[in-house]
Amino acid sequence: MTNVDNVYRGSVGMEKILRNLIRNSWVAPGTHELVSQPNDGFPFYNIVRTDEHTYELIIALAGYSEEDIEITLENRELVVSSKGLVTSPEVEEYIHRGFTSKAFNRKFVLGADVEIVETNSNNGLLTIVLEHKVPDSSKKQTIKVGENRSKRTQLNG
């Protein structure tokens, strides 16, 4: 049994959290140790709360056009990726090359009630606006004493 197998062994009610942990991890070569995925930190990003239920995911992508970027959402996993940029043939020699043109794949796991409401790109920053849509069943409700909220009674009523 590997250490990865041991993660599930003692978990009751934690399966969803553990699946997300393992999805964003990998087993180091030559070991059975679960470690974070190797990542050089690119592209850099900020997550900003703009109000109680809205967030902005801001990703720095200087030099990448909208056509160079792919955004996908599947099974609550938001993926922002690019196959990289084609280097301009008219540049003969870089004295210093500080801008990258490499391929990347950045993943974010969204909560069950989080939706993408807007995306835009401006001045080398990709902004993805996320909104936490609180379902009515999760919102605070005030119930009066003696109030009958049964659907059965309302239907027969």
Backbone as numpy.savetxt, mean C-alpha at the origin, in Angstrom:
# Nx Ny Nz CAx CAy CAz Cx Cy Cz
10.86 -28.60 10.24 10.01 -27.42 10.24 10.91 -26.18 10.24
10.57 -25.19 9.40 11.36 -23.96 9.32 10.82 -22.93 10.29
11.57 -21.85 10.52 11.10 -20.77 11.37 9.86 -20.10 10.79
9.72 -20.12 9.46 8.53 -19.57 8.81 7.31 -20.37 9.22
7.44 -21.72 9.27 6.34 -22.56 9.71 5.97 -22.27 11.16
6.96 -21.98 11.98 6.72 -21.69 13.39 5.88 -20.43 13.58
5.94 -19.52 12.64 5.18 -18.27 12.76 3.70 -18.57 12.86
3.19 -19.48 12.02 1.77 -19.79 12.02 1.37 -20.69 13.19
2.29 -21.46 13.68 2.01 -22.51 14.66 1.29 -22.00 15.90
1.74 -20.91 16.47 1.17 -20.41 17.72 0.24 -19.23 17.53
-0.33 -19.07 16.37 -1.15 -17.88 16.11 -2.62 -18.26 15.98
-3.41 -17.73 16.86 -4.85 -17.90 16.78 -5.44 -16.51 16.62
-6.14 -16.29 15.53 -6.74 -14.99 15.28 -5.79 -13.97 14.70
-4.56 -14.36 14.40 -3.57 -13.42 13.87 -3.20 -13.74 12.42
-3.96 -14.59 11.76 -3.59 -15.06 10.43 -3.46 -13.93 9.42
-4.40 -12.99 9.45 -4.37 -11.88 8.48 -3.11 -11.03 8.66
-2.79 -10.72 9.90 -1.60 -9.92 10.17 -0.35 -10.67 9.75
-0.30 -11.97 10.04 0.87 -12.77 9.68 1.01 -12.92 8.17
-0.11 -13.06 7.46 -0.04 -13.14 5.98 0.57 -11.87 5.42
0.17 -10.71 5.94 0.74 -9.44 5.48 2.22 -9.36 5.81
2.61 -9.82 6.99 4.02 -9.82 7.37 4.82 -10.69 6.43
4.33 -11.89 6.16 5.06 -12.81 5.30 5.06 -12.34 3.86
3.96 -11.74 3.40 3.91 -11.23 2.03 4.97 -10.17 1.80
5.28 -9.41 2.85 6.27 -8.34 2.73 7.63 -8.76 3.26
7.86 -10.06 3.34 9.13 -10.59 3.83 9.63 -11.66 2.88
10.81 -12.17 3.15 11.38 -13.24 2.35 12.30 -14.07 3.24
12.60 -15.26 2.80 13.50 -16.13 3.54 14.90 -15.90 3.00
15.81 -15.51 3.88 17.17 -15.20 3.47 17.83 -16.44 2.87
18.57 -16.28 1.76 19.22 -17.42 1.11 20.14 -18.17 2.08
20.06 -19.51 2.05 20.91 -20.34 2.88 20.46 -20.45 4.33
19.30 -19.83 4.65 18.79 -19.91 6.02 17.30 -20.22 5.96
16.71 -20.30 7.10 15.25 -20.41 7.17 14.69 -19.24 7.96
15.45 -18.15 8.01 15.07 -16.99 8.79 14.21 -16.05 7.94
13.13 -15.59 8.54 12.24 -14.64 7.89 12.78 -13.24 8.12
13.07 -12.50 7.06 13.61 -11.15 7.19 12.84 -10.22 6.26
12.99 -8.92 6.47 12.35 -7.96 5.57 12.89 -8.11 4.17
12.05 -7.78 3.17 12.50 -7.84 1.78 13.64 -6.86 1.57
14.62 -7.26 0.76 15.69 -6.31 0.47 15.12 -5.14 -0.32
15.46 -3.95 0.09 14.93 -2.76 -0.57 15.94 -1.64 -0.36
16.28 -0.98 -1.42 17.24 0.11 -1.30 16.55 1.43 -0.94
15.26 1.37 -0.67 14.53 2.57 -0.27 13.97 3.37 -1.43
14.17 2.92 -2.65 13.70 3.66 -3.81 12.40 3.05 -4.30
11.45 3.87 -4.67 11.43 5.33 -4.57 11.05 5.77 -3.15
11.52 6.94 -2.79 11.24 7.50 -1.48 9.79 7.99 -1.46
9.16 7.91 -0.28 7.76 8.31 -0.21 7.43 8.87 1.17
6.33 9.62 1.21 5.74 10.13 2.45 4.29 9.69 2.47
3.77 9.46 3.67 2.33 9.25 3.84 1.86 10.36 4.77
0.91 11.17 4.29 0.45 12.34 5.01 -1.03 12.20 5.30
-1.42 12.40 6.55 -2.86 12.43 6.88 -3.35 13.84 6.62
-4.34 13.98 5.73 -4.85 15.32 5.40 -6.11 15.67 6.16
-6.85 14.68 6.62 -7.97 14.87 7.54 -8.24 13.53 8.23
-9.34 13.43 8.95 -9.60 12.25 9.76 -9.62 10.94 8.97
-10.09 10.99 7.72 -10.23 9.76 6.93 -9.46 9.77 5.61
-8.66 10.79 5.36 -7.98 10.92 4.07 -6.46 10.99 4.25
-5.76 10.29 3.36 -4.31 10.24 3.39 -3.78 10.50 1.99
-2.58 11.04 1.91 -1.89 11.18 0.63 -0.60 10.38 0.69
-0.44 9.50 -0.27 0.79 8.76 -0.46 1.55 9.52 -1.54
2.67 10.14 -1.17 3.42 10.98 -2.09 4.75 10.30 -2.38
4.98 9.97 -3.65 6.17 9.22 -4.05 7.04 10.10 -4.95
8.32 10.23 -4.61 9.25 11.05 -5.38 9.73 10.27 -6.59
9.37 10.74 -7.79 9.74 10.07 -9.04 10.25 11.06 -10.07
11.28 11.81 -9.70 11.85 12.80 -10.61 12.32 12.13 -11.89
11.91 12.67 -13.02 12.34 12.16 -14.33 11.41 11.12 -14.94
10.53 10.52 -14.13 9.59 9.52 -14.65 8.33 10.23 -15.11
7.87 9.88 -16.31 6.62 10.46 -16.82 5.45 9.57 -16.39
4.25 10.05 -16.58 3.06 9.26 -16.25 3.04 7.95 -17.02
3.57 7.94 -18.24 3.60 6.73 -19.07 4.61 5.71 -18.54
5.60 6.16 -17.77 6.62 5.26 -17.23 6.16 4.54 -15.97
5.06 4.98 -15.37 4.63 4.50 -14.07 3.38 3.63 -14.23
3.37 2.50 -13.52 2.19 1.64 -13.49 1.71 1.54 -12.05
0.40 1.72 -11.85 -0.21 1.61 -10.53 -1.25 0.50 -10.61
-1.13 -0.51 -9.74 -2.11 -1.60 -9.72 -2.59 -1.81 -8.29
-3.79 -2.35 -8.18 -4.36 -2.69 -6.88 -5.02 -4.06 -7.02
-4.52 -5.01 -6.23 -5.09 -6.36 -6.26 -4.99 -6.96 -4.86
-6.11 -7.46 -4.38 -6.17 -8.06 -3.03 -5.63 -7.11 -1.97
-6.02 -5.85 -2.05 -5.64 -4.80 -1.10 -4.16 -4.44 -1.16
-3.43 -4.96 -2.14 -2.01 -4.63 -2.29 -1.86 -3.61 -3.42
-1.44 -2.41 -3.04 -1.19 -1.33 -4.00 0.26 -1.44 -4.44
0.49 -1.52 -5.76 1.83 -1.64 -6.30 2.08 -0.47 -7.24
3.15 0.26 -7.00 3.60 1.32 -7.89 4.92 0.83 -8.47
4.99 0.76 -9.82 6.18 0.19 -10.44 6.52 0.90 -11.74
7.74 0.62 -12.20 8.20 1.12 -13.49 9.23 0.13 -14.02
9.26 0.00 -15.33 10.27 -0.85 -15.97 11.57 -0.10 -16.18
11.59 1.16 -15.75 12.79 1.97 -15.89 12.67 2.91 -17.07
13.61 3.81 -17.18 13.62 4.81 -18.24 14.65 4.46 -19.29
14.36 4.84 -20.51 15.33 4.69 -21.58 16.25 5.90 -21.52
17.54 5.68 -21.45 18.51 6.76 -21.38 18.53 7.51 -22.70
18.53 8.80 -22.59 18.52 9.66 -23.77 19.81 9.48 -24.58
19.70 9.17 -25.88 20.90 8.95 -26.69 21.71 10.22 -26.95
21.09 11.42 -26.81 21.84 12.63 -27.10 22.82 13.01 -25.99
22.72 12.38 -24.81 23.68 12.64 -23.75 24.88 11.73 -23.98
26.03 12.32 -24.23 27.22 11.53 -24.53 27.94 11.05 -23.29
28.07 11.95 -22.30 28.83 11.58 -21.12 28.30 12.34 -19.91
27.98 11.61 -18.87 27.57 12.25 -17.63 28.81 12.53 -16.80
28.96 13.74 -16.32 30.01 14.07 -15.37 29.55 13.60 -13.99
28.27 13.80 -13.68 27.66 13.29 -12.46 26.23 12.90 -12.81
25.83 11.73 -12.39 24.46 11.28 -12.66 23.77 11.01 -11.33
22.97 11.97 -10.89 22.27 11.86 -9.61 20.86 11.35 -9.73
20.26 11.49 -10.92 18.90 11.00 -11.14 18.97 9.56 -11.59
18.12 8.74 -11.01 18.10 7.34 -11.40 17.09 7.12 -12.51
17.30 6.07 -13.25 16.35 5.70 -14.31 16.03 4.22 -14.19
16.26 3.66 -13.01 16.12 2.22 -12.82 14.67 1.79 -12.67
14.47 0.50 -12.86 13.16 -0.10 -12.64 12.94 -0.21 -11.13
11.67 -0.17 -10.72 11.36 -0.32 -9.30 9.99 -0.97 -9.14
9.74 -1.43 -7.94 8.47 -2.07 -7.60 8.23 -1.83 -6.11
7.35 -0.88 -5.77 7.09 -0.52 -4.38 5.67 -0.98 -4.02
5.55 -1.72 -2.91 4.26 -2.30 -2.51 3.78 -1.68 -1.20
2.45 -1.49 -1.13 1.78 -1.01 0.07 0.55 -1.87 0.29
0.30 -2.29 1.52 -0.89 -3.07 1.83 -1.92 -2.11 2.42
-3.09 -2.03 1.77 -4.14 -1.12 2.21 -5.11 -1.85 3.12
-5.71 -1.10 4.04 -6.74 -1.66 4.90 -7.98 -2.01 4.10
-8.84 -2.83 4.68 -10.02 -3.34 3.99 -10.96 -2.23 3.53
-11.03 -1.13 4.26 -11.98 -0.06 3.93 -11.30 1.15 3.31
-10.06 0.98 2.81 -9.32 2.09 2.20 -9.45 2.01 0.69
-9.82 3.14 0.08 -10.00 3.20 -1.37 -9.11 4.30 -1.96
-8.70 4.09 -3.20 -7.96 5.12 -3.94 -9.00 6.04 -4.55
-8.92 7.34 -4.23 -9.90 8.28 -4.76 -9.34 9.19 -5.84
-8.00 9.30 -5.91 -7.41 10.20 -6.91 -5.92 9.90 -7.05
-5.40 10.07 -8.25 -3.95 10.02 -8.49 -3.58 11.19 -9.38
-2.41 11.76 -9.13 -1.91 12.80 -10.03 -0.40 12.88 -9.90
0.20 13.49 -10.90 1.65 13.64 -10.95 1.96 15.10 -11.23
2.84 15.69 -10.40 3.18 17.10 -10.57 4.59 17.33 -10.02
5.44 17.94 -10.82 6.80 18.30 -10.40 7.59 17.11 -9.85
7.46 15.95 -10.49 8.24 14.78 -10.08 7.69 14.05 -8.87
6.50 14.43 -8.42 5.86 13.77 -7.29 4.57 13.10 -7.74
4.47 11.81 -7.49 3.23 11.08 -7.74 2.44 11.09 -6.44
1.20 11.57 -6.50 0.35 11.62 -5.31 -0.83 10.69 -5.51
-1.03 9.80 -4.55 -2.17 8.88 -4.56 -2.98 9.22 -3.32
-4.22 9.67 -3.53 -5.09 10.06 -2.42 -5.89 8.83 -2.01
-5.80 8.51 -0.72 -6.47 7.34 -0.16 -7.51 7.81 0.84
-8.67 7.15 0.85 -9.71 7.51 1.80 -10.18 6.27 2.54
-10.24 6.40 3.86 -10.77 5.31 4.69 -12.28 5.50 4.75
-13.00 4.64 4.05 -14.46 4.70 4.00 -15.00 3.87 5.16
-15.48 4.54 6.19 -15.99 3.84 7.36 -17.40 3.33 7.04
-17.61 2.01 7.09 -18.94 1.48 6.80 -19.94 1.93 7.87
-21.19 2.07 7.47 -22.23 2.52 8.40 -22.29 1.63 9.64
-22.06 0.34 9.46 -22.13 -0.58 10.60 -21.03 -0.33 11.62
-19.96 0.38 11.21 -18.85 0.67 12.13 -18.94 2.07 12.73
-19.87 2.89 12.23 -20.00 4.25 12.75 -20.73 4.23 14.09
-20.43 5.22 14.90 -21.08 5.34 16.21 -22.57 5.58 16.02
-23.36 4.85 16.78 -24.82 4.99 16.72 -25.34 5.26 18.12
-26.36 6.07 18.22 -27.03 6.32 19.49 -28.36 5.59 19.45
-28.59 4.75 20.44 -29.81 3.96 20.49 -30.60 4.41 21.72
-31.85 4.76 21.48 -32.71 5.22 22.57 -33.20 4.02 23.36
-33.33 4.23 24.65 -33.87 3.18 25.52 -35.30 2.88 25.09
-35.61 1.62 24.91 -36.95 1.19 24.51 -37.15 1.15 22.99
-36.14 1.56 22.22 -36.23 1.55 20.76 -36.12 0.12 20.25
-37.04 -0.28 19.35 -37.00 -1.61 18.75 -36.34 -1.50 17.39
-35.15 -2.09 17.23 -34.38 -2.00 15.99 -34.42 -3.30 15.20
-35.27 -4.21 15.59 -35.36 -5.52 14.94 -36.00 -5.38 13.57
-35.37 -5.94 12.54 -35.94 -5.91 11.20 -37.17 -6.79 11.13
-37.20 -7.87 11.91 -38.33 -8.79 11.90 -39.60 -8.08 12.35
-39.51 -7.28 13.41 -40.66 -6.55 13.92 -41.11 -5.50 12.92
-40.17 -4.84 12.24 -40.52 -3.81 11.27 -41.23 -4.41 10.06
-40.85 -5.62 9.64 -41.48 -6.25 8.49 -42.89 -6.73 8.81
-43.09 -7.25 10.01 -44.41 -7.79 10.39 -45.32 -6.70 10.92
-44.74 -5.61 11.29 -45.31 -4.55 11.98 -46.53 -3.92 11.74
